[in-house]
Amino acid sequence: MVATKRKKRYKDYARDYLQDALDELAKRHGLAYAKLYIRDQKTKRGTCSTKKNIGLNRKLIKMPREIIEYVICHELAHLKEMNHSKRFWAVVEELYPDYKSAVAWVKRYGGSLQ
């Protein structure tokens, strides 16, 4: 029972934290998304659908704030480019100029979300 309550509080905290971060970054960059989904996935950090829905892994809150911001900016960039082309990465760089160091951090430490 205690573990269930703790898990719910953790999920609620993640939802609030990630919602606030997404709203702030979307507003800062003049981008609009449709809906936020908080998921519990083993490896994916985020998703963006063609309907402009953004999904974020609740386990992101275990990562440094800069990495959370990078992941959110990565998904926001998909609102403009729904691929990983050079144009997409140019959008990511507009939104998060130091994205290369964030990508390196994710490759080194963020392989599997525990």
Summary of the structure (lengths in Angstrom):
residues: 114
radius of gyration: 14.1
end to end distance: 21.6
largest distance: 49.1
contacts: 321
relative contact order: 0.15
helix: 58%
strand: 11%
